[in-house]
Structure formats: C-alpha cells, structure tokens
Amino acid sequence: MVRTRTVVRRVVALVAVAAAGLTVLPLSLALDESAIPPASTLPPLPDGARVTAEGMGCGSGGCWVELTVAPPAGMSGEELAAAVVPGRTECAFQSVLDLRRVCTWAMDVAAGSVQFNLQYDRWVD
C-alpha cells in the first residue's frame, strides 16, 4: 500500500513538472515583445533572388526584421513580392514548442527590389 502511494505521488509530481515546463516556455516566448525572427524564416526566394540588406525596426506592436531583396534577372519587384508572399501577408507557425507565428509581408515594392518584413505574431496579448 505504501509503495503504491509513493509511486503515484512521484508520477503526479513528474507530470506536474513536465506540464509546467511545457507551459512556461511557450508563454515566455509569446510575451517577449522585442524578439525578432531570424532572417532564415523568410519564405523561399526564387532562384537568382538575393538579400541585399538586412535591418531591424520597432514600433508599438513589437520589433521586426527588414530584408531588402533584389529580384532575379527578368523579374520585377512586384512579381517577386507575389512569388514570395502571394497574399501580401503570410503567417506560419514554426514549431510545436514555439507557438508564435512568423508573419511576412512585402513593403516598399520597387522595380529593382522588395523589402520584406518578418515579425512574430503573439497569440497572447
């Protein structure tokens, strides 16, 4: 009888610690307003397109990465923006443990370049 209680208590304690760990990590990531996604989260670029500049911006909604991309030969900036972000804004989850979505949108579309911005979309406000 004593042995069963000890095992049950240890299992309950282990489950509680695991649940706390799995809850704290996503919440801490979701609440960090200054976090910015890595440039590698930009959706795939067409062959020949290249990143020419990288920067960062911040505002009341958090911070974001600014990537200036030159289109490949024969492609306009407008076509590049449509190829990378078809709806002008695209959001995707990165992993099961990181429940922030990375949202990508096109800004400053010109003939010779497109500025793409990437920002975490917090689901906890």
Backbone as XML, in Angstrom:
<?xml version="1.0"?>
<chain id="A" units="angstrom">
  <residue number="1" name="MET">
    <atom name="N" x="0.818" y="-1.199" z="0.000"/>
    <atom name="CA" x="0.000" y="0.000" z="0.000"/>
    <atom name="C" x="0.861" y="1.262" z="0.000"/>
  </residue>
  <residue number="2" name="VAL">
    <atom name="N" x="1.884" y="1.305" z="0.853"/>
    <atom name="CA" x="2.765" y="2.452" z="0.950"/>
    <atom name="C" x="3.547" y="2.624" z="-0.342"/>
  </residue>
  <residue number="3" name="ARG">
    <atom name="N" x="3.964" y="1.542" z="-0.914"/>
    <atom name="CA" x="4.743" y="1.591" z="-2.143"/>
    <atom name="C" x="3.918" y="2.173" z="-3.299"/>
  </residue>
  <residue number="4" name="THR">
    <atom name="N" x="2.664" y="1.812" z="-3.414"/>
    <atom name="CA" x="1.781" y="2.320" z="-4.464"/>
    <atom name="C" x="1.586" y="3.825" z="-4.306"/>
  </residue>
  <residue number="5" name="ARG">
    <atom name="N" x="1.382" y="4.301" z="-3.092"/>
    <atom name="CA" x="1.212" y="5.739" z="-2.849"/>
    <atom name="C" x="2.463" y="6.511" z="-3.255"/>
  </residue>
  <residue number="6" name="THR">
    <atom name="N" x="3.622" y="5.976" z="-2.925"/>
    <atom name="CA" x="4.879" y="6.637" z="-3.267"/>
    <atom name="C" x="5.034" y="6.739" z="-4.778"/>
  </residue>
  <residue number="7" name="VAL">
    <atom name="N" x="4.730" y="5.684" z="-5.482"/>
    <atom name="CA" x="4.831" y="5.686" z="-6.946"/>
    <atom name="C" x="3.844" y="6.680" z="-7.533"/>
  </residue>
  <residue number="8" name="VAL">
    <atom name="N" x="2.621" y="6.691" z="-7.046"/>
    <atom name="CA" x="1.603" y="7.609" z="-7.554"/>
    <atom name="C" x="2.023" y="9.055" z="-7.302"/>
  </residue>
  <residue number="9" name="ARG">
    <atom name="N" x="2.549" y="9.355" z="-6.128"/>
    <atom name="CA" x="2.996" y="10.717" z="-5.818"/>
    <atom name="C" x="4.127" y="11.152" z="-6.741"/>
  </residue>
  <residue number="10" name="ARG">
    <atom name="N" x="5.066" y="10.256" z="-6.998"/>
    <atom name="CA" x="6.174" y="10.598" z="-7.879"/>
    <atom name="C" x="5.713" y="10.818" z="-9.321"/>
  </residue>
  <residue number="11" name="VAL">
    <atom name="N" x="4.790" y="10.001" z="-9.765"/>
    <atom name="CA" x="4.257" y="10.169" z="-11.122"/>
    <atom name="C" x="3.503" y="11.492" z="-11.229"/>
  </residue>
  <residue number="12" name="VAL">
    <atom name="N" x="2.703" y="11.821" z="-10.234"/>
    <atom name="CA" x="1.966" y="13.091" z="-10.240"/>
    <atom name="C" x="2.942" y="14.268" z="-10.222"/>
  </residue>
  <residue number="13" name="ALA">
    <atom name="N" x="3.980" y="14.174" z="-9.420"/>
    <atom name="CA" x="4.979" y="15.247" z="-9.364"/>
    <atom name="C" x="5.689" y="15.387" z="-10.706"/>
  </residue>
  <residue number="14" name="LEU">
    <atom name="N" x="6.048" y="14.296" z="-11.331"/>
    <atom name="CA" x="6.710" y="14.327" z="-12.633"/>
    <atom name="C" x="5.804" y="14.943" z="-13.698"/>
  </residue>
  <residue number="15" name="VAL">
    <atom name="N" x="4.554" y="14.587" z="-13.699"/>
    <atom name="CA" x="3.590" y="15.154" z="-14.658"/>
    <atom name="C" x="3.423" y="16.651" z="-14.411"/>
  </residue>
  <residue number="16" name="ALA">
    <atom name="N" x="3.370" y="17.071" z="-13.161"/>
    <atom name="CA" x="3.224" y="18.499" z="-12.848"/>
    <atom name="C" x="4.440" y="19.296" z="-13.315"/>
  </residue>
  <residue number="17" name="VAL">
    <atom name="N" x="5.642" y="18.767" z="-13.097"/>
    <atom name="CA" x="6.860" y="19.456" z="-13.537"/>
    <atom name="C" x="6.905" y="19.535" z="-15.065"/>
  </residue>
  <residue number="18" name="ALA">
    <atom name="N" x="6.564" y="18.448" z="-15.733"/>
    <atom name="CA" x="6.556" y="18.441" z="-17.204"/>
    <atom name="C" x="5.525" y="19.425" z="-17.746"/>
  </residue>
  <residue number="19" name="ALA">
    <atom name="N" x="4.345" y="19.461" z="-17.159"/>
    <atom name="CA" x="3.299" y="20.395" z="-17.619"/>
    <atom name="C" x="3.734" y="21.842" z="-17.401"/>
  </residue>
  <residue number="20" name="ALA">
    <atom name="N" x="4.359" y="22.114" z="-16.271"/>
    <atom name="CA" x="4.835" y="23.479" z="-16.013"/>
    <atom name="C" x="5.904" y="23.869" z="-17.024"/>
  </residue>
  <residue number="21" name="GLY">
    <atom name="N" x="6.828" y="22.974" z="-17.310"/>
    <atom name="CA" x="7.878" y="23.263" z="-18.285"/>
    <atom name="C" x="7.327" y="23.496" z="-19.681"/>
  </residue>
  <residue number="22" name="LEU">
    <atom name="N" x="6.368" y="22.703" z="-20.070"/>
    <atom name="CA" x="5.778" y="22.856" z="-21.406"/>
    <atom name="C" x="4.882" y="24.083" z="-21.502"/>
  </residue>
  <residue number="23" name="THR">
    <atom name="N" x="4.464" y="24.629" z="-20.377"/>
    <atom name="CA" x="3.634" y="25.831" z="-20.385"/>
    <atom name="C" x="4.486" y="27.093" z="-20.308"/>
  </residue>
  <residue number="24" name="VAL">
    <atom name="N" x="5.521" y="27.074" z="-19.494"/>
    <atom name="CA" x="6.341" y="28.261" z="-19.288"/>
    <atom name="C" x="7.091" y="28.662" z="-20.552"/>
  </residue>
  <residue number="25" name="LEU">
    <atom name="N" x="7.671" y="27.710" z="-21.271"/>
    <atom name="CA" x="8.437" y="28.035" z="-22.472"/>
    <atom name="C" x="7.598" y="28.755" z="-23.528"/>
  </residue>
  <residue number="26" name="PRO">
    <atom name="N" x="6.460" y="28.205" z="-23.959"/>
    <atom name="CA" x="5.678" y="28.935" z="-24.965"/>
    <atom name="C" x="5.170" y="30.290" z="-24.471"/>
  </residue>
  <residue number="27" name="LEU">
    <atom name="N" x="4.785" y="30.378" z="-23.208"/>
    <atom name="CA" x="4.297" y="31.662" z="-22.702"/>
    <atom name="C" x="5.413" y="32.699" z="-22.646"/>
  </residue>
  <residue number="28" name="SER">
    <atom name="N" x="6.602" y="32.308" z="-22.231"/>
    <atom name="CA" x="7.698" y="33.271" z="-22.174"/>
    <atom name="C" x="8.074" y="33.736" z="-23.574"/>
  </residue>
  <residue number="29" name="LEU">
    <atom name="N" x="8.044" y="32.843" z="-24.553"/>
    <atom name="CA" x="8.334" y="33.235" z="-25.928"/>
    <atom name="C" x="7.257" y="34.167" z="-26.475"/>
  </residue>
  <residue number="30" name="ALA">
    <atom name="N" x="6.012" y="33.900" z="-26.139"/>
    <atom name="CA" x="4.904" y="34.691" z="-26.666"/>
    <atom name="C" x="4.857" y="36.094" z="-26.063"/>
  </residue>
  <residue number="31" name="LEU">
    <atom name="N" x="5.395" y="36.277" z="-24.876"/>
    <atom name="CA" x="5.311" y="37.569" z="-24.209"/>
    <atom name="C" x="6.501" y="38.484" z="-24.485"/>
  </residue>
  <residue number="32" name="ASP">
    <atom name="N" x="7.513" y="38.011" z="-25.173"/>
    <atom name="CA" x="8.718" y="38.793" z="-25.450"/>
    <atom name="C" x="8.487" y="39.698" z="-26.658"/>
  </residue>
  <residue number="33" name="GLU">
    <atom name="N" x="8.192" y="40.976" z="-26.416"/>
    <atom name="CA" x="7.868" y="41.907" z="-27.496"/>
    <atom name="C" x="9.067" y="42.288" z="-28.352"/>
  </residue>
  <residue number="34" name="SER">
    <atom name="N" x="10.263" y="42.227" z="-27.802"/>
    <atom name="CA" x="11.425" y="42.656" z="-28.566"/>
    <atom name="C" x="12.039" y="41.535" z="-29.395"/>
  </residue>
  <residue number="35" name="ALA">
    <atom name="N" x="11.509" y="40.336" z="-29.296"/>
    <atom name="CA" x="12.047" y="39.211" z="-30.057"/>
    <atom name="C" x="11.760" y="39.407" z="-31.545"/>
  </residue>
  <residue number="36" name="ILE">
    <atom name="N" x="12.737" y="39.067" z="-32.355"/>
    <atom name="CA" x="12.541" y="39.129" z="-33.805"/>
    <atom name="C" x="12.909" y="37.771" z="-34.397"/>
  </residue>
  <residue number="37" name="PRO">
    <atom name="N" x="12.192" y="37.363" z="-35.434"/>
    <atom name="CA" x="12.506" y="36.073" z="-36.048"/>
    <atom name="C" x="13.813" y="36.157" z="-36.840"/>
  </residue>
  <residue number="38" name="PRO">
    <atom name="N" x="14.488" y="35.043" z="-37.005"/>
    <atom name="CA" x="15.708" y="35.057" z="-37.810"/>
    <atom name="C" x="15.378" y="35.262" z="-39.287"/>
  </residue>
  <residue number="39" name="ALA">
    <atom name="N" x="16.336" y="35.794" z="-40.018"/>
    <atom name="CA" x="16.138" y="36.034" z="-41.448"/>
    <atom name="C" x="15.848" y="34.739" z="-42.198"/>
  </residue>
  <residue number="40" name="SER">
    <atom name="N" x="16.272" y="33.614" z="-41.653"/>
    <atom name="CA" x="16.058" y="32.322" z="-42.308"/>
    <atom name="C" x="14.592" y="31.915" z="-42.356"/>
  </residue>
  <residue number="41" name="THR">
    <atom name="N" x="13.714" y="32.621" z="-41.627"/>
    <atom name="CA" x="12.294" y="32.285" z="-41.675"/>
    <atom name="C" x="11.575" y="32.928" z="-42.862"/>
  </residue>
  <residue number="42" name="LEU">
    <atom name="N" x="12.306" y="33.710" z="-43.658"/>
    <atom name="CA" x="11.725" y="34.260" z="-44.885"/>
    <atom name="C" x="11.343" y="33.099" z="-45.787"/>
  </residue>
  <residue number="43" name="PRO">
    <atom name="N" x="10.134" y="33.115" z="-46.371"/>
    <atom name="CA" x="9.766" y="32.040" z="-47.294"/>
    <atom name="C" x="10.801" y="31.915" z="-48.411"/>
  </residue>
  <residue number="44" name="PRO">
    <atom name="N" x="10.872" y="30.755" z="-49.033"/>
    <atom name="CA" x="11.889" y="30.527" z="-50.066"/>
    <atom name="C" x="11.834" y="31.568" z="-51.186"/>
  </residue>
  <residue number="45" name="LEU">
    <atom name="N" x="13.004" y="32.020" z="-51.598"/>
    <atom name="CA" x="13.116" y="33.000" z="-52.677"/>
    <atom name="C" x="13.281" y="32.269" z="-54.013"/>
  </residue>
  <residue number="46" name="PRO">
    <atom name="N" x="12.829" y="32.883" z="-55.110"/>
    <atom name="CA" x="13.065" y="32.281" z="-56.423"/>
    <atom name="C" x="14.563" y="32.229" z="-56.718"/>
  </residue>
  <residue number="47" name="ASP">
    <atom name="N" x="14.964" y="31.289" z="-57.561"/>
    <atom name="CA" x="16.376" y="31.179" z="-57.947"/>
    <atom name="C" x="16.854" y="32.500" z="-58.529"/>
  </residue>
  <residue number="48" name="GLY">
    <atom name="N" x="17.992" y="32.954" z="-58.059"/>
    <atom name="CA" x="18.585" y="34.192" z="-58.556"/>
    <atom name="C" x="18.268" y="35.407" z="-57.709"/>
  </residue>
  <residue number="49" name="ALA">
    <atom name="N" x="17.248" y="35.349" z="-56.867"/>
    <atom name="CA" x="16.938" y="36.471" z="-55.967"/>
    <atom name="C" x="17.938" y="36.444" z="-54.821"/>
  </residue>
  <residue number="50" name="ARG">
    <atom name="N" x="18.306" y="37.623" z="-54.326"/>
    <atom name="CA" x="19.286" y="37.670" z="-53.241"/>
    <atom name="C" x="18.963" y="38.801" z="-52.275"/>
  </residue>
  <residue number="51" name="VAL">
    <atom name="N" x="19.281" y="38.557" z="-51.008"/>
    <atom name="CA" x="19.105" y="39.564" z="-49.959"/>
    <atom name="C" x="20.258" y="40.551" z="-50.080"/>
  </residue>
  <residue number="52" name="THR">
    <atom name="N" x="19.920" y="41.844" z="-50.233"/>
    <atom name="CA" x="20.957" y="42.869" z="-50.390"/>
    <atom name="C" x="21.152" y="43.709" z="-49.135"/>
  </residue>
  <residue number="53" name="ALA">
    <atom name="N" x="20.172" y="43.711" z="-48.236"/>
    <atom name="CA" x="20.295" y="44.488" z="-46.993"/>
    <atom name="C" x="19.419" y="43.856" z="-45.921"/>
  </residue>
  <residue number="54" name="GLU">
    <atom name="N" x="19.882" y="43.991" z="-44.682"/>
    <atom name="CA" x="19.135" y="43.471" z="-43.544"/>
    <atom name="C" x="19.139" y="44.521" z="-42.448"/>
  </residue>
  <residue number="55" name="GLY">
    <atom name="N" x="17.966" y="44.750" z="-41.867"/>
    <atom name="CA" x="17.847" y="45.729" z="-40.794"/>
    <atom name="C" x="16.801" y="45.283" z="-39.795"/>
  </residue>
  <residue number="56" name="MET">
    <atom name="N" x="16.506" y="46.187" z="-38.870"/>
    <atom name="CA" x="15.517" y="45.906" z="-37.841"/>
    <atom name="C" x="14.712" y="47.161" z="-37.587"/>
  </residue>
  <residue number="57" name="GLY">
    <atom name="N" x="13.436" y="46.995" z="-37.317"/>
    <atom name="CA" x="12.578" y="48.113" z="-36.957"/>
    <atom name="C" x="11.754" y="47.748" z="-35.738"/>
  </residue>
  <residue number="58" name="CYS">
    <atom name="N" x="11.333" y="48.749" z="-34.987"/>
    <atom name="CA" x="10.496" y="48.519" z="-33.811"/>
    <atom name="C" x="9.400" y="49.575" z="-33.769"/>
  </residue>
  <residue number="59" name="GLY">
    <atom name="N" x="8.280" y="49.204" z="-33.228"/>
    <atom name="CA" x="7.157" y="50.117" z="-33.057"/>
    <atom name="C" x="6.318" y="49.648" z="-31.891"/>
  </residue>
  <residue number="60" name="SER">
    <atom name="N" x="5.114" y="50.168" z="-31.786"/>
    <atom name="CA" x="4.266" y="49.824" z="-30.650"/>
    <atom name="C" x="3.808" y="48.368" z="-30.686"/>
  </residue>
  <residue number="61" name="GLY">
    <atom name="N" x="3.883" y="47.727" z="-31.834"/>
    <atom name="CA" x="3.468" y="46.332" z="-31.947"/>
    <atom name="C" x="4.598" y="45.346" z="-31.801"/>
  </residue>
  <residue number="62" name="GLY">
    <atom name="N" x="5.793" y="45.808" z="-31.482"/>
    <atom name="CA" x="6.934" y="44.916" z="-31.344"/>
    <atom name="C" x="8.021" y="45.268" z="-32.332"/>
  </residue>
  <residue number="63" name="CYS">
    <atom name="N" x="8.911" y="44.337" z="-32.578"/>
    <atom name="CA" x="10.040" y="44.549" z="-33.492"/>
    <atom name="C" x="9.946" y="43.574" z="-34.662"/>
  </residue>
  <residue number="64" name="TRP">
    <atom name="N" x="10.626" y="43.913" z="-35.742"/>
    <atom name="CA" x="10.590" y="43.077" z="-36.933"/>
    <atom name="C" x="11.922" y="43.162" z="-37.664"/>
  </residue>
  <residue number="65" name="VAL">
    <atom name="N" x="12.160" y="42.195" z="-38.526"/>
    <atom name="CA" x="13.342" y="42.157" z="-39.383"/>
    <atom name="C" x="12.942" y="42.759" z="-40.728"/>
  </residue>
  <residue number="66" name="GLU">
    <atom name="N" x="13.811" y="43.584" z="-41.287"/>
    <atom name="CA" x="13.588" y="44.175" z="-42.608"/>
    <atom name="C" x="14.644" y="43.621" z="-43.556"/>
  </residue>
  <residue number="67" name="LEU">
    <atom name="N" x="14.205" y="42.907" z="-44.589"/>
    <atom name="CA" x="15.113" y="42.322" z="-45.572"/>
    <atom name="C" x="14.827" y="42.921" z="-46.940"/>
  </residue>
  <residue number="68" name="THR">
    <atom name="N" x="15.823" y="43.529" z="-47.550"/>
    <atom name="CA" x="15.682" y="44.042" z="-48.907"/>
    <atom name="C" x="16.202" y="42.967" z="-49.848"/>
  </residue>
  <residue number="69" name="VAL">
    <atom name="N" x="15.370" y="42.594" z="-50.815"/>
    <atom name="CA" x="15.695" y="41.501" z="-51.724"/>
    <atom name="C" x="15.666" y="42.008" z="-53.161"/>
  </residue>
  <residue number="70" name="ALA">
    <atom name="N" x="16.708" y="41.700" z="-53.912"/>
    <atom name="CA" x="16.775" y="42.040" z="-55.337"/>
    <atom name="C" x="16.204" y="40.865" z="-56.125"/>
  </residue>
  <residue number="71" name="PRO">
    <atom name="N" x="15.307" y="41.139" z="-57.067"/>
    <atom name="CA" x="14.725" y="40.046" z="-57.849"/>
    <atom name="C" x="15.740" y="39.486" z="-58.848"/>
  </residue>
  <residue number="72" name="PRO">
    <atom name="N" x="15.513" y="38.270" z="-59.322"/>
    <atom name="CA" x="16.399" y="37.726" z="-60.348"/>
    <atom name="C" x="16.186" y="38.457" z="-61.670"/>
  </residue>
  <residue number="73" name="ALA">
    <atom name="N" x="17.108" y="38.286" z="-62.578"/>
    <atom name="CA" x="17.002" y="38.934" z="-63.893"/>
    <atom name="C" x="15.682" y="38.535" z="-64.551"/>
  </residue>
  <residue number="74" name="GLY">
    <atom name="N" x="15.025" y="39.528" z="-65.130"/>
    <atom name="CA" x="13.764" y="39.279" z="-65.832"/>
    <atom name="C" x="12.535" y="39.282" z="-64.946"/>
  </residue>
  <residue number="75" name="MET">
    <atom name="N" x="12.684" y="39.551" z="-63.655"/>
    <atom name="CA" x="11.542" y="39.566" z="-62.730"/>
    <atom name="C" x="11.459" y="40.943" z="-62.090"/>
  </residue>
  <residue number="76" name="SER">
    <atom name="N" x="10.259" y="41.485" z="-62.049"/>
    <atom name="CA" x="10.077" y="42.790" z="-61.419"/>
    <atom name="C" x="9.919" y="42.615" z="-59.909"/>
  </residue>
  <residue number="77" name="GLY">
    <atom name="N" x="10.006" y="43.720" z="-59.189"/>
    <atom name="CA" x="9.796" y="43.683" z="-57.745"/>
    <atom name="C" x="8.397" y="43.217" z="-57.386"/>
  </residue>
  <residue number="78" name="GLU">
    <atom name="N" x="7.420" y="43.650" z="-58.170"/>
    <atom name="CA" x="6.023" y="43.240" z="-57.939"/>
    <atom name="C" x="5.865" y="41.730" z="-58.112"/>
  </residue>
  <residue number="79" name="GLU">
    <atom name="N" x="6.507" y="41.167" z="-59.132"/>
    <atom name="CA" x="6.438" y="39.721" z="-59.358"/>
    <atom name="C" x="7.156" y="38.963" z="-58.246"/>
  </residue>
  <residue number="80" name="LEU">
    <atom name="N" x="8.260" y="39.505" z="-57.767"/>
    <atom name="CA" x="8.984" y="38.884" z="-56.659"/>
    <atom name="C" x="8.120" y="38.871" z="-55.403"/>
  </residue>
  <residue number="81" name="ALA">
    <atom name="N" x="7.493" y="39.991" z="-55.094"/>
    <atom name="CA" x="6.623" y="40.062" z="-53.910"/>
    <atom name="C" x="5.491" y="39.050" z="-54.009"/>
  </residue>
  <residue number="82" name="ALA">
    <atom name="N" x="4.894" y="38.923" z="-55.201"/>
    <atom name="CA" x="3.798" y="37.970" z="-55.388"/>
    <atom name="C" x="4.282" y="36.524" z="-55.291"/>
  </residue>
  <residue number="83" name="ALA">
    <atom name="N" x="5.522" y="36.261" z="-55.708"/>
    <atom name="CA" x="6.059" y="34.899" z="-55.654"/>
    <atom name="C" x="6.395" y="34.473" z="-54.224"/>
  </residue>
  <residue number="84" name="VAL">
    <atom name="N" x="6.913" y="35.404" z="-53.426"/>
    <atom name="CA" x="7.333" y="35.069" z="-52.066"/>
    <atom name="C" x="6.163" y="35.105" z="-51.087"/>
  </residue>
  <residue number="85" name="VAL">
    <atom name="N" x="5.325" y="36.127" z="-51.199"/>
    <atom name="CA" x="4.178" y="36.298" z="-50.303"/>
    <atom name="C" x="2.945" y="36.545" z="-51.173"/>
  </residue>
  <residue number="86" name="PRO">
    <atom name="N" x="2.304" y="35.478" z="-51.647"/>
    <atom name="CA" x="1.205" y="35.637" z="-52.608"/>
    <atom name="C" x="0.073" y="36.562" z="-52.150"/>
  </residue>
  <residue number="87" name="GLY">
    <atom name="N" x="-0.306" y="36.510" z="-50.897"/>
    <atom name="CA" x="-1.402" y="37.343" z="-50.415"/>
    <atom name="C" x="-0.943" y="38.646" z="-49.800"/>
  </residue>
  <residue number="88" name="ARG">
    <atom name="N" x="0.301" y="39.042" z="-50.015"/>
    <atom name="CA" x="0.958" y="40.229" z="-49.448"/>
    <atom name="C" x="1.256" y="40.080" z="-47.966"/>
  </residue>
  <residue number="89" name="THR">
    <atom name="N" x="0.626" y="39.116" z="-47.287"/>
    <atom name="CA" x="0.949" y="38.794" z="-45.898"/>
    <atom name="C" x="0.784" y="37.294" z="-45.723"/>
  </residue>
  <residue number="90" name="GLU">
    <atom name="N" x="1.756" y="36.679" z="-45.070"/>
    <atom name="CA" x="1.707" y="35.240" z="-44.833"/>
    <atom name="C" x="2.188" y="34.975" z="-43.425"/>
  </residue>
  <residue number="91" name="CYS">
    <atom name="N" x="1.444" y="34.175" z="-42.664"/>
    <atom name="CA" x="1.827" y="33.831" z="-41.293"/>
    <atom name="C" x="1.886" y="32.318" z="-41.152"/>
  </residue>
  <residue number="92" name="ALA">
    <atom name="N" x="2.925" y="31.829" z="-40.469"/>
    <atom name="CA" x="3.087" y="30.388" z="-40.291"/>
    <atom name="C" x="3.691" y="30.093" z="-38.927"/>
  </residue>
  <residue number="93" name="PHE">
    <atom name="N" x="3.237" y="28.994" z="-38.315"/>
    <atom name="CA" x="3.828" y="28.525" z="-37.064"/>
    <atom name="C" x="5.165" y="27.886" z="-37.373"/>
  </residue>
  <residue number="94" name="GLN">
    <atom name="N" x="6.115" y="27.991" z="-36.442"/>
    <atom name="CA" x="7.454" y="27.452" z="-36.645"/>
    <atom name="C" x="7.639" y="26.071" z="-36.034"/>
  </residue>
  <residue number="95" name="SER">
    <atom name="N" x="7.054" y="25.838" z="-34.846"/>
    <atom name="CA" x="7.210" y="24.538" z="-34.193"/>
    <atom name="C" x="6.120" y="24.350" z="-33.153"/>
  </residue>
  <residue number="96" name="VAL">
    <atom name="N" x="6.053" y="23.151" z="-32.618"/>
    <atom name="CA" x="5.053" y="22.841" z="-31.595"/>
    <atom name="C" x="5.379" y="23.543" z="-30.278"/>
  </residue>
  <residue number="97" name="LEU">
    <atom name="N" x="6.658" y="23.681" z="-29.950"/>
    <atom name="CA" x="7.037" y="24.329" z="-28.696"/>
    <atom name="C" x="7.012" y="25.847" z="-28.776"/>
  </residue>
  <residue number="98" name="ASP">
    <atom name="N" x="7.224" y="26.402" z="-29.957"/>
    <atom name="CA" x="7.189" y="27.855" z="-30.139"/>
    <atom name="C" x="5.894" y="28.196" z="-30.870"/>
  </residue>
  <residue number="99" name="LEU">
    <atom name="N" x="4.897" y="28.616" z="-30.110"/>
    <atom name="CA" x="3.573" y="28.841" z="-30.685"/>
    <atom name="C" x="3.386" y="30.227" z="-31.288"/>
  </residue>
  <residue number="100" name="ARG">
    <atom name="N" x="4.503" y="30.961" z="-31.471"/>
    <atom name="CA" x="4.400" y="32.237" z="-32.170"/>
    <atom name="C" x="4.367" y="31.955" z="-33.665"/>
  </residue>
  <residue number="101" name="ARG">
    <atom name="N" x="3.581" y="32.751" z="-34.363"/>
    <atom name="CA" x="3.594" y="32.663" z="-35.817"/>
    <atom name="C" x="4.581" y="33.698" z="-36.323"/>
  </residue>
  <residue number="102" name="VAL">
    <atom name="N" x="5.275" y="33.374" z="-37.404"/>
    <atom name="CA" x="6.116" y="34.354" z="-38.072"/>
    <atom name="C" x="5.305" y="34.891" z="-39.244"/>
  </residue>
  <residue number="103" name="CYS">
    <atom name="N" x="5.037" y="36.197" z="-39.208"/>
    <atom name="CA" x="4.286" y="36.835" z="-40.285"/>
    <atom name="C" x="5.265" y="37.576" z="-41.195"/>
  </residue>
  <residue number="104" name="THR">
    <atom name="N" x="5.080" y="37.400" z="-42.490"/>
    <atom name="CA" x="5.923" y="38.025" z="-43.502"/>
    <atom name="C" x="5.033" y="38.859" z="-44.402"/>
  </residue>
  <residue number="105" name="TRP">
    <atom name="N" x="5.465" y="40.084" z="-44.683"/>
    <atom name="CA" x="4.717" y="40.917" z="-45.618"/>
    <atom name="C" x="5.690" y="41.745" z="-46.452"/>
  </residue>
  <residue number="106" name="ALA">
    <atom name="N" x="5.222" y="42.166" z="-47.608"/>
    <atom name="CA" x="6.053" y="42.942" z="-48.527"/>
    <atom name="C" x="5.776" y="44.424" z="-48.324"/>
  </residue>
  <residue number="107" name="MET">
    <atom name="N" x="6.864" y="45.193" z="-48.266"/>
    <atom name="CA" x="6.784" y="46.653" z="-48.139"/>
    <atom name="C" x="7.674" y="47.251" z="-49.216"/>
  </residue>
  <residue number="108" name="ASP">
    <atom name="N" x="7.454" y="48.485" z="-49.539"/>
    <atom name="CA" x="8.339" y="49.217" z="-50.457"/>
    <atom name="C" x="8.704" y="48.401" z="-51.690"/>
  </residue>
  <residue number="109" name="VAL">
    <atom name="N" x="7.678" y="48.000" z="-52.439"/>
    <atom name="CA" x="7.916" y="47.250" z="-53.663"/>
    <atom name="C" x="8.330" y="48.229" z="-54.756"/>
  </residue>
  <residue number="110" name="ALA">
    <atom name="N" x="9.517" y="48.010" z="-55.313"/>
    <atom name="CA" x="10.034" y="48.846" z="-56.395"/>
    <atom name="C" x="10.432" y="47.928" z="-57.542"/>
  </residue>
  <residue number="111" name="ALA">
    <atom name="N" x="10.807" y="48.520" z="-58.648"/>
    <atom name="CA" x="11.183" y="47.721" z="-59.817"/>
    <atom name="C" x="12.412" y="46.856" z="-59.521"/>
  </residue>
  <residue number="112" name="GLY">
    <atom name="N" x="13.367" y="47.402" z="-58.759"/>
    <atom name="CA" x="14.622" y="46.695" z="-58.552"/>
    <atom name="C" x="14.768" y="45.995" z="-57.224"/>
  </residue>
  <residue number="113" name="SER">
    <atom name="N" x="13.787" y="46.111" z="-56.335"/>
    <atom name="CA" x="13.904" y="45.453" z="-55.030"/>
    <atom name="C" x="12.557" y="45.415" z="-54.306"/>
  </residue>
  <residue number="114" name="VAL">
    <atom name="N" x="12.512" y="44.582" z="-53.292"/>
    <atom name="CA" x="11.336" y="44.477" z="-52.427"/>
    <atom name="C" x="11.847" y="44.392" z="-50.992"/>
  </residue>
  <residue number="115" name="GLN">
    <atom name="N" x="11.205" y="45.123" z="-50.096"/>
    <atom name="CA" x="11.532" y="44.993" z="-48.679"/>
    <atom name="C" x="10.509" y="44.064" z="-48.053"/>
  </residue>
  <residue number="116" name="PHE">
    <atom name="N" x="10.988" y="42.961" z="-47.494"/>
    <atom name="CA" x="10.123" y="42.035" z="-46.767"/>
    <atom name="C" x="10.350" y="42.251" z="-45.281"/>
  </residue>
  <residue number="117" name="ASN">
    <atom name="N" x="9.269" y="42.288" z="-44.528"/>
    <atom name="CA" x="9.341" y="42.408" z="-43.074"/>
    <atom name="C" x="8.874" y="41.100" z="-42.456"/>
  </residue>
  <residue number="118" name="LEU">
    <atom name="N" x="9.549" y="40.676" z="-41.398"/>
    <atom name="CA" x="9.192" y="39.461" z="-40.678"/>
    <atom name="C" x="9.015" y="39.805" z="-39.212"/>
  </residue>
  <residue number="119" name="GLN">
    <atom name="N" x="7.887" y="39.381" z="-38.642"/>
    <atom name="CA" x="7.602" y="39.707" z="-37.245"/>
    <atom name="C" x="6.876" y="38.545" z="-36.597"/>
  </residue>
  <residue number="120" name="TYR">
    <atom name="N" x="7.172" y="38.318" z="-35.304"/>
    <atom name="CA" x="6.420" y="37.325" z="-34.561"/>
    <atom name="C" x="5.024" y="37.865" z="-34.289"/>
  </residue>
  <residue number="121" name="ASP">
    <atom name="N" x="4.045" y="37.015" z="-34.473"/>
    <atom name="CA" x="2.670" y="37.355" z="-34.143"/>
    <atom name="C" x="2.365" y="36.681" z="-32.803"/>
  </residue>
  <residue number="122" name="ARG">
    <atom name="N" x="2.228" y="37.483" z="-31.779"/>
    <atom name="CA" x="1.955" y="36.937" z="-30.447"/>
    <atom name="C" x="0.487" y="36.566" z="-30.345"/>
  </residue>
  <residue number="123" name="TRP">
    <atom name="N" x="0.211" y="35.388" z="-29.879"/>
    <atom name="CA" x="-1.169" y="34.961" z="-29.673"/>
    <atom name="C" x="-1.631" y="35.236" z="-28.257"/>
  </residue>
  <residue number="124" name="VAL">
    <atom name="N" x="-0.738" y="35.756" z="-27.414"/>
    <atom name="CA" x="-1.096" y="36.132" z="-26.042"/>
    <atom name="C" x="-0.939" y="37.637" z="-25.924"/>
  </residue>
  <residue number="125" name="ASP">
    <atom name="N" x="-2.005" y="38.368" z="-25.716"/>
    <atom name="CA" x="-1.946" y="39.831" z="-25.540"/>
    <atom name="C" x="-2.517" y="40.232" z="-24.213"/>
  </residue>
</chain>
